[in-house]
Amino acid sequence: MPHGAEALNLPVWNRASDVSVRPRRRNAMAHLDSEMKEECLREDLKFYFMNPCEKYRARHQIPWKLGLQILKIVMVTTQLVRFGLSNQLVVTFKEENTIAFKYLFLKGYSGIDEDTYSCSIYTQEDAYESIFYVINQYHRLKNTSLGTLGYGENEENIIGLKVCKQHYKKGTMFPSNETLNIDSDIETDCTHLDLQALSKNPQDWKNSPFFRLEFYRLLQVEISFHLKGIDLQTMLSRELPDCYVFQNTITFDNRAHSGKIKIYFDSDANIEECKDFNISGSVQKNAQYVLVFDAFVIVICLASLILCTRSIVLALSLRKRFLTFFLEKYKRHVCNADQWEFINGWYVLVIISDLMTIIGSILKMEIKVKNLTNYDLCSILLGTSTLLVWVGVIRYLGYFQKYNVLILTMQASLPKVLRFCACAGMIYLGYTFCGWIVLGPYHSKFVALNTVSECLFSLVNGDDMFATFAQIQQKSILVWLFSRLYLYSFISLFTYMILSLFIALITDSYDTIKKYQQNGFPETDLQGFLKERGSEEKCQKEPSALLSCICCLRRKGSDDRFILTN
């Protein structure tokens, strides 16, 4: 009987044993799956933070972005140099024409501006002669000018001069009796003198009531006219010529009523598309080659933009995987510093540079075919993009420990430097406003807030100190004494104290980085996870001969060590 009972109970015992084994088997499989996911995540993270050469040794992934950036540096720099030479011709043509206009239309112009104005007059006779001189020179332009100039239409589509005068509405003044009766409302009267009127007897328009000036209530006389010119020197550099419209304005300023009328000359040059030109030679063919080169630059930058954007998207996806895994396994969140490790600032820099290069190249192509004339915006975009491209070279130097010190020092010191500059800036602004309000009437460097700031910044750097002290006018002893106290205190405070503290902050960060490189950097959660035990699959295949010659061979122990950074 016992044997029969045992035989009857045996299937029951087997079923119970099978039920207890299944959960353990599922747990083991789940644990194995979790370990595989962890190792897969660790390998992806290690690969992400490798430099291009290590990525090639690990998986034979060709560093396309590295090669593309090197090619882009050469092409963008070449493009900038060519555009810079062209832009210099444009700026030179504008400046030389402005100087020529001053000699043509300003009577007695010496060649050097007196201040912010070109020249000045002190008698009524000089005022009439200077105004009539401008009108006569405009009429005789084609017989006197050496440039390729012609008359242009103004806003009213009229070829000629527009003369306007501003004066107080009415009034009488008797300085000897110290009496004044004046209406402060301002009136503006204008007249147009076309070429037909100027061809008549000059006495007809000189004796008109409009030119009878009452200087005691006169504020200013403004003469405006448009001229057109063609820049032929661009053809020497095998480029198409530019057509210009010069909007010239001559202002006789009598607002101060101090016995001195200041004469201002302003010339605003606008580039317009030449309506009809026929040029033989190699200029047209050269323009086509430049357009093809600019188009190739756009293609290169577009490819770089796509690759860097793809890398950032993949990095954000990898960060999401790591944050989810870390929260599930360790039941806590990853610190902000580790989260920002996935955002590669160099890629952001490259994307900004690529966008600016693409936009600037499009503008350059439009300027080349004379559809646009905004040289300044194009030069800002191309110049800034080239700056960012060359700054990005530091990234590849940062793969070596000895060169990486600069980048790490800048990263460590930047927050402290910004906080320090915010505090020092308050003191700097205080000195700026104080110097402007007190020393402005007595010193040429303190007449405006921007010039005060530039002067103080120069003093901080030890530039032009004696001239700043010497140029103060000694018309007021009190102001002269205050200027000495003001300048001595500013130089002592900023040069000897604030500037020294500024340098000490950077030096302290540099010393900290050097100690970390010798003793090891503080380990973060991300670095600790990467150092945990895991299978490391390394590709043992030999690299190609080309990449071996460049950078991807394993280095000896005595060489610089690669910094594992993306």
SEDO-456351 format. One line per field, with one value per residue (C-alpha): residue in one letter; x, y, z. Coordinates in nm, 4 decimals. Layout:
! residues N
zapa c(A	...)
x c(X	...)
y c(Y	...)
z c(Z	...)
This chain:
! residues 566
zapa c(M	P	H	G	A	E	A	L	N	L	P	V	W	N	R	A	S	D	V	S	V	R	P	R	R	R	N	A	M	A	H	L	D	S	E	M	K	E	E	C	L	R	E	D	L	K	F	Y	F	M	N	P	C	E	K	Y	R	A	R	H	Q	I	P	W	K	L	G	L	Q	I	L	K	I	V	M	V	T	T	Q	L	V	R	F	G	L	S	N	Q	L	V	V	T	F	K	E	E	N	T	I	A	F	K	Y	L	F	L	K	G	Y	S	G	I	D	E	D	T	Y	S	C	S	I	Y	T	Q	E	D	A	Y	E	S	I	F	Y	V	I	N	Q	Y	H	R	L	K	N	T	S	L	G	T	L	G	Y	G	E	N	E	E	N	I	I	G	L	K	V	C	K	Q	H	Y	K	K	G	T	M	F	P	S	N	E	T	L	N	I	D	S	D	I	E	T	D	C	T	H	L	D	L	Q	A	L	S	K	N	P	Q	D	W	K	N	S	P	F	F	R	L	E	F	Y	R	L	L	Q	V	E	I	S	F	H	L	K	G	I	D	L	Q	T	M	L	S	R	E	L	P	D	C	Y	V	F	Q	N	T	I	T	F	D	N	R	A	H	S	G	K	I	K	I	Y	F	D	S	D	A	N	I	E	E	C	K	D	F	N	I	S	G	S	V	Q	K	N	A	Q	Y	V	L	V	F	D	A	F	V	I	V	I	C	L	A	S	L	I	L	C	T	R	S	I	V	L	A	L	S	L	R	K	R	F	L	T	F	F	L	E	K	Y	K	R	H	V	C	N	A	D	Q	W	E	F	I	N	G	W	Y	V	L	V	I	I	S	D	L	M	T	I	I	G	S	I	L	K	M	E	I	K	V	K	N	L	T	N	Y	D	L	C	S	I	L	L	G	T	S	T	L	L	V	W	V	G	V	I	R	Y	L	G	Y	F	Q	K	Y	N	V	L	I	L	T	M	Q	A	S	L	P	K	V	L	R	F	C	A	C	A	G	M	I	Y	L	G	Y	T	F	C	G	W	I	V	L	G	P	Y	H	S	K	F	V	A	L	N	T	V	S	E	C	L	F	S	L	V	N	G	D	D	M	F	A	T	F	A	Q	I	Q	Q	K	S	I	L	V	W	L	F	S	R	L	Y	L	Y	S	F	I	S	L	F	T	Y	M	I	L	S	L	F	I	A	L	I	T	D	S	Y	D	T	I	K	K	Y	Q	Q	N	G	F	P	E	T	D	L	Q	G	F	L	K	E	R	G	S	E	E	K	C	Q	K	E	P	S	A	L	L	S	C	I	C	C	L	R	R	K	G	S	D	D	R	F	I	L	T	N)
x c(0.0000	0.2658	0.4220	0.0874	0.0203	0.3597	0.2979	-0.0335	0.1198	0.4203	0.2537	0.1288	0.4807	0.6205	0.3613	0.4404	0.8107	0.7566	0.5472	0.8221	1.0931	0.9169	0.9276	1.2947	1.3560	1.1623	1.3506	1.6812	1.5839	1.4640	1.7874	1.9895	1.7870	1.8408	2.2147	2.2229	2.0372	2.2743	2.5800	2.4319	2.3657	2.7156	2.8740	2.6668	2.7676	3.1344	3.1196	2.9390	3.2061	3.4952	3.6832	3.6760	4.0016	3.8903	3.5549	3.7375	3.9562	3.6494	3.4068	3.5892	3.3487	3.5028	3.5179	3.3098	3.2434	3.6153	3.7038	3.4108	3.5129	3.8703	3.7409	3.4955	3.7690	3.9686	3.6701	3.5070	3.8372	3.9016	3.5513	3.5957	3.9284	3.7833	3.4786	3.6937	3.9038	3.5876	3.4350	3.7509	3.7104	3.3522	3.4404	3.7414	3.5308	3.2716	3.5297	3.7283	3.4124	3.3097	3.6464	3.6205	3.2711	3.3970	3.6692	3.4203	3.1335	3.2805	3.4581	3.7935	3.7897	4.1356	4.1179	4.0793	3.7495	3.7573	3.5544	3.2333	3.1720	3.3801	3.4484	3.3035	3.2367	3.2115	3.0750	2.7563	2.9573	3.1224	2.7796	2.6378	2.9529	2.9599	2.5937	2.6310	2.9574	2.7745	2.5100	2.7638	2.9807	2.6788	2.6023	2.9623	3.0030	3.0820	3.3472	3.5216	3.4879	3.7515	3.5172	3.2589	2.9699	2.6357	2.3196	2.0617	1.6949	1.5821	1.2759	1.0462	1.2053	1.3579	1.7154	1.8556	1.9190	1.6803	1.7540	1.5677	1.6051	1.4728	1.4136	1.2047	0.8624	0.9108	1.0766	1.3003	1.6194	1.8158	2.1189	2.2389	1.9144	1.8909	1.5445	1.4027	1.0696	1.0598	0.8167	0.9812	0.7773	1.0010	0.9215	1.0781	1.0930	1.2252	1.3000	1.4138	1.6807	1.6856	1.9496	1.7403	1.7115	2.0829	2.1661	2.0071	2.1669	2.2924	2.1744	1.8147	1.8134	2.0782	1.8619	1.5432	1.3767	1.4456	1.8186	1.7708	1.8718	1.7882	2.0694	1.9310	1.6413	1.8021	1.8550	2.0021	2.0273	2.0232	2.1229	2.0570	2.1197	2.1722	2.4622	2.5257	2.8575	3.0067	3.2881	3.5150	3.7991	3.6103	3.6878	4.0580	3.9723	3.7595	3.4246	3.1261	3.1178	2.8834	2.6504	2.6102	2.3612	2.5104	2.2578	2.4530	2.3419	2.5245	2.4007	2.4870	2.4124	2.3381	2.1350	2.3799	2.3739	2.7257	2.8723	3.0027	2.8142	2.9211	2.9117	2.8286	2.8654	2.6873	2.7021	2.4956	2.6052	2.3644	2.4598	2.2087	2.1952	2.3320	2.0457	2.2447	2.6071	2.8030	3.1430	3.3729	3.6547	3.6886	3.4888	3.1650	3.3305	3.5093	3.1775	3.0358	3.3306	3.2791	2.9089	2.9918	3.2423	2.9871	2.7292	2.9785	3.0402	2.6656	2.6521	2.9441	2.7905	2.4523	2.6075	2.7885	2.4646	2.2767	2.5480	2.5766	2.1994	2.1770	2.4435	2.2534	1.9270	2.1009	2.2620	1.9246	1.7845	2.0806	2.0378	1.6722	1.7719	2.0325	1.8013	1.5278	1.7684	1.9344	1.5993	1.4784	1.7962	1.9160	1.5809	1.7193	1.7686	2.0931	2.2586	2.2314	2.6034	2.5785	2.2670	2.4479	2.7326	2.5076	2.4631	2.7769	2.8410	3.0784	2.7990	2.5800	2.8673	2.9101	2.5352	2.5289	2.8385	2.6865	2.3615	2.5457	2.7709	2.4754	2.2852	2.5987	2.6878	2.3384	2.3670	2.7137	2.5774	2.2967	2.5494	2.7646	2.4814	2.3855	2.0430	2.1387	2.3834	2.3956	2.7710	2.7700	2.5228	2.6986	3.0402	2.9068	2.7597	3.0647	3.3114	3.1325	3.0891	3.4607	3.5419	3.3259	3.4771	3.8289	3.7226	3.5820	3.9351	4.0057	3.7731	4.0136	4.3113	4.1155	4.1523	4.5067	4.5540	4.8149	4.5990	4.2756	4.3807	4.2634	3.9138	3.8715	4.0012	3.7553	3.4672	3.5576	3.6242	3.3361	3.0615	3.2841	3.4084	3.0528	2.9448	3.2560	3.1978	2.8379	2.9600	3.2484	3.0151	2.8056	3.1130	3.2156	2.8737	2.8884	3.2203	3.0860	2.7838	2.9830	3.2567	3.0069	2.8070	3.1042	3.3885	3.1822	3.1909	3.5662	3.7129	3.6724	3.6799	3.3855	3.1365	2.9177	2.8488	3.0003	3.3230	3.3432	3.3129	3.5779	3.8113	3.7741	3.8268	4.1481	4.2636	4.2018	4.4384	4.6983	4.6456	4.6615	4.6815	4.8903	4.6811	4.3635	4.5116	4.6612	4.3585	4.1342	4.0623	4.1686	3.8796	3.7405	3.9729	3.7019	3.6415	4.0163	4.0677	3.7685	3.9100	4.2348	4.0496	3.8202	4.0989	4.3391	4.0679	3.9414	4.2878	4.3868	4.0632	4.0331	4.3975	4.5422	4.2463	3.9640	4.1860	4.4127	4.1133	3.9897	4.3213	4.3260	3.9917	4.1252	4.4547	4.2666	4.0617	4.3788	4.5487	4.2400	4.2344	4.6044	4.5498	4.2570	4.4676	4.7347	4.5110	4.1990	3.8731	3.5823	3.3793	3.0214	2.7311	2.7871	3.1586	3.0953	2.8462	3.0919	3.3641	3.1472	3.2247	3.1016	3.1965	3.4078	3.3857	3.6759	3.7349	4.0816	4.0923	4.3775	4.2861	4.3271	4.6605	4.5164	4.3614	4.6662	4.8819	4.6459	4.5653	4.4039	4.6959	4.7336	4.9722	5.2597	5.2393	5.4796	5.2579	4.9733	4.6701	4.3399	4.0693	3.7449	3.5092	3.2639)
y c(0.0000	0.2592	0.2010	0.2431	0.5623	0.7020	0.6066	0.7849	1.1043	1.1266	1.3280	1.5774	1.6334	1.6744	1.9342	2.1358	2.1220	2.2353	2.5304	2.6508	2.6227	2.8335	3.1669	3.1171	3.0488	3.3574	3.5661	3.4340	3.5139	3.8612	3.9218	3.8054	4.0317	4.3253	4.2628	4.2467	4.5782	4.7314	4.6129	4.7330	5.0760	5.0877	5.0028	5.2679	5.5274	5.4365	5.4589	5.7936	5.9532	5.8281	6.0621	5.9955	5.7982	5.5694	5.5166	5.4027	5.1608	5.0256	4.9752	5.0998	5.3939	5.6434	5.9946	6.1731	6.4773	6.5235	6.5144	6.7370	6.9974	7.0084	7.0569	7.3207	7.5186	7.5453	7.6352	7.8825	8.0623	8.0847	8.2184	8.4788	8.6021	8.6493	8.8317	9.0415	9.1682	9.2553	9.4292	9.6359	9.7716	9.8724	10.0463	10.2201	10.3497	10.4931	10.6598	10.8100	10.9498	11.1054	11.2795	11.3953	11.5366	11.7364	11.8925	11.9620	12.1159	12.2585	12.5875	12.6025	12.2400	12.1542	11.7768	11.7069	11.7271	11.9699	11.7417	11.5545	11.8259	11.8959	12.2676	12.5895	12.9522	13.2686	13.5523	13.6163	13.6705	13.3294	13.1735	13.3141	13.2296	12.8711	12.8112	12.9576	12.7683	12.4355	12.5316	12.6485	12.3376	12.1152	12.2947	12.2648	11.9024	11.7413	12.0049	11.9801	11.6210	11.3571	11.0664	10.8841	11.0888	11.2011	11.3660	11.1514	11.1934	11.2702	11.1386	11.3561	11.2199	11.5615	11.6166	11.9116	12.0595	12.0754	12.3625	12.3806	12.6221	12.5929	12.9013	13.0225	13.1396	13.5043	13.7257	14.0167	14.0280	14.3144	14.1713	14.5188	14.5775	14.2160	14.1899	13.9017	13.8404	13.5160	13.2423	12.9046	12.7236	12.6062	12.6625	12.4833	12.6380	12.4501	12.5292	12.3175	12.4310	12.2129	12.2211	12.4494	12.7087	12.6853	12.7417	13.0866	13.4004	13.3136	13.6510	13.5482	13.2780	13.4402	13.7517	13.5569	13.6198	13.2606	13.3288	13.6316	13.4755	13.6204	13.4653	13.5548	13.3115	13.0761	12.7202	12.5421	12.5335	12.1921	12.1256	11.7768	11.6253	11.2841	11.1759	10.8535	10.6807	10.3571	10.1678	10.0394	9.9147	9.5897	9.4791	9.4692	9.1802	9.0196	9.1171	9.2978	9.6752	9.8300	10.1256	10.3671	10.6319	10.8888	11.0703	11.3781	11.6219	11.9391	12.0965	12.4458	12.4133	12.7372	12.5901	12.7105	13.0746	13.1081	13.2907	12.9648	12.7712	12.4097	12.2503	11.8806	11.6670	11.3324	11.0921	10.7745	10.5420	10.2758	10.0095	9.9458	9.7031	9.8494	9.8628	9.7976	9.6979	9.5144	9.3912	9.1820	8.9690	8.7081	8.8923	8.7080	8.3653	8.4369	8.5291	8.1888	8.0075	8.2013	8.1131	7.7426	7.7628	7.9333	7.6669	7.3951	7.5694	7.5641	7.1895	7.1173	7.3232	7.1624	6.8151	6.9218	7.0661	6.7397	6.5226	6.7385	6.7632	6.3846	6.3444	6.5709	6.3812	6.0501	6.1942	6.3058	5.9582	5.8005	6.0373	5.9370	5.5698	5.6342	5.8444	5.5798	5.2963	5.4846	5.5690	5.2081	5.0518	5.3033	5.4671	5.8206	6.0849	6.1629	6.4908	6.7879	6.7847	6.4326	6.5222	6.8132	6.5800	6.4505	6.7999	6.8533	7.2270	7.1861	7.0451	7.3416	7.5720	7.3945	7.4120	7.7882	7.8336	7.6263	7.8225	8.1543	8.0299	7.9071	8.2356	8.4427	8.2386	8.2873	8.6631	8.6606	8.4862	8.7417	9.0236	8.8620	8.8655	9.2199	9.1258	9.2438	9.5034	9.4408	9.3928	9.4693	9.1961	8.9439	9.0288	8.9955	8.6519	8.5176	8.6704	8.5343	8.1905	8.1720	8.2743	7.9919	7.7424	7.8177	7.8164	7.4687	7.3477	7.3616	7.0632	6.8351	6.9675	6.8862	6.5145	6.5467	6.5993	6.8728	7.0811	7.0113	7.2286	7.5476	7.4142	7.2700	7.5900	7.8031	7.5734	7.5742	7.9478	8.0793	8.0741	8.2452	8.5005	8.5909	8.6457	8.8532	9.0646	9.1297	9.2784	9.4725	9.5989	9.7867	9.9812	10.0357	10.1769	10.4100	10.5531	10.5796	10.7913	11.0021	11.0782	11.1656	11.4126	11.5854	11.5707	11.5678	11.9467	11.9634	11.6504	11.5172	11.1550	11.2048	11.3787	11.0666	10.7530	10.5219	10.7257	10.7334	10.3551	10.3144	10.5548	10.3750	10.0355	10.1675	10.2905	9.9464	9.8025	10.0731	10.2544	10.6320	10.7214	11.0400	11.1799	11.1303	11.3234	11.5967	11.6732	11.7909	12.1626	12.3699	12.6162	12.5093	12.4324	12.2321	12.0106	11.9729	11.8516	11.6182	11.4722	11.3820	11.2122	11.0370	10.9034	10.8034	10.6153	10.4372	10.3275	10.2129	10.0225	9.8473	9.7980	9.6925	9.5252	9.4171	9.3126	9.1177	8.9370	8.8590	8.6964	8.5128	8.3472	8.2057	8.1018	7.9211	7.7269	7.6390	7.5058	7.3006	7.1437	7.0603	6.8830	6.6907	6.5785	6.4504	6.2930	6.2200	6.4060	6.3620	6.0633	6.1338	5.8904	5.8635	5.7936	5.5392	5.3567	5.3442	5.1970	4.9109	4.5544	4.4786	4.3006	4.5181	4.4184	4.5627	4.5335	4.3957	4.4569	4.6621	5.0158	5.1218	5.2622	5.6091	5.6564	5.4967	5.7672	6.0381	5.9726	5.6412	5.4174	5.3292	5.5639	5.4708	5.5145	5.8062	6.0005	6.2284	6.0407	6.0812	6.2450	6.0462	6.3187	6.3467)
z c(0.0000	0.0771	-0.2548	-0.4240	-0.2332	-0.3267	-0.6836	-0.6771	-0.5234	-0.7596	-1.0398	-0.7860	-0.6553	-1.0087	-1.0983	-0.7869	-0.8601	-1.2198	-1.1059	-0.8683	-1.1309	-1.3953	-1.2018	-1.1285	-1.4965	-1.5984	-1.3421	-1.4725	-1.8289	-1.7287	-1.5391	-1.8381	-2.0675	-1.8314	-1.8263	-2.2041	-2.2284	-1.9766	-2.1666	-2.4933	-2.3414	-2.1941	-2.5277	-2.7061	-2.4474	-2.4728	-2.8494	-2.8372	-2.6169	-2.8326	-3.0662	-3.4436	-3.4473	-3.1635	-3.3330	-3.6440	-3.4461	-3.2624	-3.5494	-3.8596	-3.8851	-4.1248	-3.9663	-4.2274	-4.0092	-3.9418	-4.3104	-4.3958	-4.1367	-4.2700	-4.6240	-4.5034	-4.3275	-4.6511	-4.8676	-4.6297	-4.5695	-4.9445	-5.0002	-4.7243	-4.8612	-5.2091	-5.0765	-4.8423	-5.1317	-5.3247	-5.0222	-4.9737	-5.3261	-5.2473	-4.9214	-5.0768	-5.3665	-5.1252	-4.9019	-5.1871	-5.3455	-5.0143	-4.9876	-5.3486	-5.2855	-4.9879	-5.2021	-5.4807	-5.2816	-4.9591	-5.0096	-4.8353	-4.7261	-4.5893	-4.6303	-4.2574	-4.0720	-3.7818	-3.5532	-3.6197	-3.8806	-4.1898	-4.1577	-4.0152	-4.1080	-3.8960	-4.1103	-4.3056	-4.6206	-4.5829	-4.5282	-4.8537	-5.0478	-4.9160	-5.0059	-5.3545	-5.4025	-5.3523	-5.6089	-5.8663	-5.8247	-5.8754	-6.2014	-6.3201	-6.2034	-6.5393	-6.6120	-6.2725	-6.1453	-6.2243	-6.1505	-6.3565	-6.2149	-6.3450	-6.2132	-6.0381	-5.9581	-5.6045	-5.4207	-5.6322	-5.9528	-6.0191	-6.1292	-5.9402	-5.5985	-5.3067	-5.0667	-4.7350	-4.4471	-4.0929	-3.8785	-3.5914	-3.7030	-3.6150	-3.3638	-3.2835	-3.0819	-2.9244	-2.7419	-2.6352	-2.4478	-2.3371	-2.4913	-2.6899	-2.8574	-3.0545	-3.1499	-3.0818	-3.3477	-3.6313	-3.9968	-4.2914	-4.6387	-4.9416	-5.3043	-5.5993	-5.8426	-6.1529	-6.4225	-6.6408	-6.3651	-6.2896	-6.6581	-6.6472	-6.5083	-6.1561	-6.0233	-6.0851	-5.8164	-5.5938	-5.5492	-5.4781	-5.1384	-5.0368	-5.0017	-4.7784	-4.4507	-4.1098	-3.9112	-3.5664	-3.6191	-3.8706	-3.7450	-4.0445	-4.4221	-4.5872	-4.9478	-5.0843	-5.4252	-5.5860	-5.8025	-5.9912	-6.0521	-6.1858	-6.0145	-6.2910	-6.0693	-5.9979	-6.3530	-6.2590	-6.0259	-6.3004	-6.1500	-6.2933	-6.2273	-5.9708	-6.0248	-5.7335	-5.6267	-5.3886	-5.1693	-5.0614	-4.7924	-4.6873	-4.3642	-4.2382	-3.8657	-3.6771	-3.3895	-3.1250	-3.2512	-3.1135	-3.4142	-3.5595	-3.8281	-3.8559	-4.1998	-4.2122	-4.5223	-4.5368	-4.8314	-4.8353	-5.1162	-5.2416	-5.4933	-5.7678	-6.0550	-6.3739	-6.6220	-6.9365	-6.9725	-7.2359	-7.1229	-7.3383	-7.2046	-6.9290	-6.6599	-6.7294	-6.7321	-6.4037	-6.2413	-6.3400	-6.1807	-5.8563	-5.8516	-5.8944	-5.6091	-5.3819	-5.4673	-5.3734	-5.0395	-4.9745	-5.0507	-4.8147	-4.5335	-4.5899	-4.5578	-4.2408	-4.1039	-4.1674	-4.0085	-3.6963	-3.6574	-3.6892	-3.4190	-3.1811	-3.2418	-3.1742	-2.8613	-2.7257	-2.7925	-2.6133	-2.3193	-2.2897	-2.2791	-2.0114	-1.7939	-1.8104	-1.7297	-1.4447	-1.2873	-1.3115	-1.1728	-0.9132	-0.8293	-0.8643	-1.1282	-1.3083	-1.2121	-1.4462	-1.5257	-1.6671	-1.8648	-2.0295	-2.1299	-2.4079	-2.5560	-2.7613	-2.7739	-3.0662	-3.2807	-3.1906	-3.2865	-3.6204	-3.6921	-3.6259	-3.8434	-4.1251	-4.1188	-4.1322	-4.4133	-4.6180	-4.5788	-4.6413	-4.9510	-5.0928	-5.0361	-5.1940	-5.5032	-5.5274	-5.4928	-5.7591	-6.0122	-5.8959	-5.7572	-5.4068	-5.2806	-4.9037	-4.8651	-4.4927	-4.3927	-4.6138	-4.4694	-4.1116	-4.1841	-4.3669	-4.1220	-3.8142	-3.9693	-4.0527	-3.6959	-3.5608	-3.8049	-3.6869	-3.3218	-3.3858	-3.4680	-3.0942	-3.0567	-3.2394	-3.0450	-2.7311	-2.8051	-2.6710	-2.3001	-2.3251	-2.5586	-2.3727	-2.0776	-2.2496	-2.3161	-1.9662	-1.8040	-2.0030	-1.9098	-1.5412	-1.5103	-1.7239	-1.4530	-1.1983	-1.4515	-1.5557	-1.1933	-1.1295	-1.4440	-1.3377	-1.0087	-1.1649	-1.4386	-1.1837	-1.0699	-1.4326	-1.5248	-1.2241	-1.3382	-1.6965	-1.6034	-1.3574	-1.6102	-1.8819	-1.6758	-1.5087	-1.7613	-2.0839	-2.1412	-2.0754	-2.2369	-2.5919	-2.4737	-2.2380	-2.4670	-2.5152	-2.3135	-2.5741	-2.5929	-2.2116	-2.1985	-2.4689	-2.2893	-1.9546	-2.1169	-2.2724	-1.9315	-1.7813	-2.0415	-1.9780	-2.3088	-2.3643	-1.9947	-2.0204	-2.3057	-2.1034	-1.8117	-2.0310	-2.2505	-1.9673	-2.0044	-1.7048	-1.7323	-1.3973	-1.1086	-0.9322	-1.2361	-1.2915	-0.9339	-0.9647	-1.2892	-1.1095	-0.8262	-1.0754	-1.3017	-1.0218	-0.8334	-1.1452	-1.2603	-0.9115	-0.8535	-1.1891	-1.2857	-0.9524	-0.7838	-1.0160	-1.3069	-1.0698	-0.9201	-1.2720	-1.3601	-1.0252	-1.1043	-1.4295	-1.2673	-0.9909	-1.2459	-1.4374	-1.1223	-1.0391	-1.3857	-1.3645	-1.0303	-1.1737	-1.4695	-1.2313	-0.9659	-1.1692	-1.2201	-0.9759	-1.0881	-1.1911	-1.2244	-1.5981	-1.5657	-1.2900	-1.5083	-1.7968	-1.5711	-1.4443	-1.5523	-1.8992	-2.2121	-2.4344	-2.7971	-2.9851	-3.3532	-3.4136	-3.7861	-3.9197	-4.0273	-4.3849	-4.4938	-4.5619	-4.2185	-4.0546	-4.2045	-4.0846	-3.7219	-3.6424	-3.5488	-3.1833	-3.0085	-2.7872	-2.4166	-2.4218	-2.6579	-2.5662	-2.4441	-2.6217	-2.4200	-2.4462	-2.5485	-2.8292)
